[in-house]
Amino acid sequence: MSKFETGRDPISLIVAAVERQLRTAFEKDQWAFEIVPDPMTTNEFSRLIGITPCLLLAWHGFRDAGLSREFRATASLALTVILKNPDNRAARFIGDTHRPGLFPTLSTLIKALHGVTLQGIGSIRVTGSEQRYADAAADQSLVIGSVELEIGVGFDSLADLAEADDFEGLIYRPEGETDEESVR
């Protein structure tokens, strides 16, 4: 049985830390937050349109920094925001007294995240922000934007993720050889 612990990997730690940071500016009872794939399926996107306003975090991947024997990388993520304002299509961009707008929301996301150090992980760098669109969204009261993020991370060793016993089954030992004989 594996001893890998859910939530101890760098990606899960980043997602949890980013959500905690977002909650300083975006209240949980007013803003939905979900982890989503990138790209999303049409069905998933259609479901999310129904829970606006929402913040959607997708992990793109790791890019190796190539600095040492230990894996040091830049994690790339995208934070997508979906907003709706059926009463005033112009207000979907600038907001009104009833609903948030795309431009102030993107600005708040950047302010809430850029330069923030996530304890034990690394610092967030906002690398871009833009308005988006989706072919699946025929609703003209809808507006979509995104903020691209990078966070430097490191994997000090596999011991950070699991105990040595988890890897014992991966070791090749010729029949009859002991641990002491196989380690030279």
N, C-alpha and C positions, 0 to 999 in steps of 0.2 A: 504494500500500500504506500502511495506517495505521501510525502510530508510537505509538498508544496502548499504554501498558504495563500489563499485567495486574498488579494488586495495588497500584498507586499511587493509586487513587482513595480518598477518605475512608472509604467503607464497608469496603473490604478492609483498610485500615490499622487501623480500629477493631476489626474482627473478630480480626485477628492480635494486636493489643495486649491485647484482653480475654482471649483464650485464654492468652497469656503470663502475665497476671496471675492467672488462675484456676489455672494450674499451680503457683503458689506454695502453694496449699492443697489442690489435688485432683490427686493423682499420675496421670500418663498411663497407667500400667499397670493402674490400678484404676478409672479413670473415662473413659468414652468422651466425646468432644466432637465435635459435628457442627453445621454450619450448616444450618438448615432453613427452609423457607418458612413464612409465616404467612398463613393457616392451613395446617396440614399435611393431606395427604390421609389417608384411613383406612388405605390400604395402607402409606404411609410410617410412620404412627404404629405400626401393627402390627409393622413391621420393627424399629422402635426399641425396642419393649417387649422384644425378644429380646436387647438388648445393655445391659441395666441393670447398674449405675447409669450414667446418662448425663446429660450437660449439653448442652442444645440451644439454640443462639443464633439468633434470628430478628430481622431488621431490619424495623421497621414503616415507617419513612419519615423525611423531614425536615420540620420546620416552620420556615418562614422567620421569622427574628427581626426583619426589616424595619428594620435599623439603618443600612444604608449601601448604596452602589451595588454593593459586593461582596456576594456571597451569604453571609450569616451565618445559621446555622440550628442547630436542636437536632435531633440524631439520636435517634430513639426505637427502642429495642431491647427484646426480651424474652428472658430466659434461663429456659428450662424445665428442670426436673429430673424424671427418671423413676426411681423406685426400686421394688424388689420385695423382699418378705420372705415366701417361701412357708411358712417354718417357724413364724412368729409374726406374725399379722396386726396385733396391737397394736404390735409393734416396728417396723413399717414407718413409724410416726410418730416414735417416740423413739429407735429404733436398738437394737442389741444388740452383743454381742462379735463377731458375724460379719458384720453388714451395717449400713450407715448408715441413719439415720432421716431423715424429711422435716424435722422441726423443727430439729435441729442442722445439717442441710445448708443450709437456707434462711438460718439465722443466720450460718453460715460464709460463704456467698455474699455476704451483705450486708457483713460485716466485710472480706472480701477485695476488694470493689469500691467501696464508697461512699467518695467523697472522693479516690480515687486519680487522680493526674494521669497521663495517657498521653502520653509524650514526643512533642511535635510535633503533638498532636491536641487535647487538652482534658481536663477533669476529668469523672469519672463521678459521676453523681448517681443513687442508688437512689430511685425514686419510689414504690415499692410492692412488696409481696410477699404472695402468697396461695396457698392450696391450690386446686388445680384438679381437674377430673374430665373424663373423655372417655367419650362414649357407646359408643365402639368398644372400651372396656376393660371386659370382663366379669370380668376376673381380680381377685378380692378381695384378692390379696396385693400388688397394685399401688398405688402412691401417686404423685401428681403435684403439683408446685408450680411457682410461677414468681416471678421477680424482674424488675420493670420497671426499665429503665435509660434515662437521658438523658445525652447528651454534646454539649456545644457545639462546633460545627465551623465552619470557614470555607473558602470557596473564594476564594483571593486573586485568581486569574485562570485563564483556560483554559490558560495556559502551565504551570500546575502539573500538568496532565493530559496535555498533548501539545505538540508543537512547532508553530510557526506554519505550516510546510509542510503539516501535516495539514489545515489549514483553507483552504488556497489554492483548492481546488476549490469552495468555498462562495461565493467572491467573484464578484459579477456585474460584468463589464466589457463595455461595448458593443464590438462587433466593431471591431478595429483600435486600441482604446485601450490605452495602456501603463499600468504600475503607477503611474508618476509622475502621469499625467493623472487616474487614478481616485482618488488621495489628495489631497484639497484641504482 
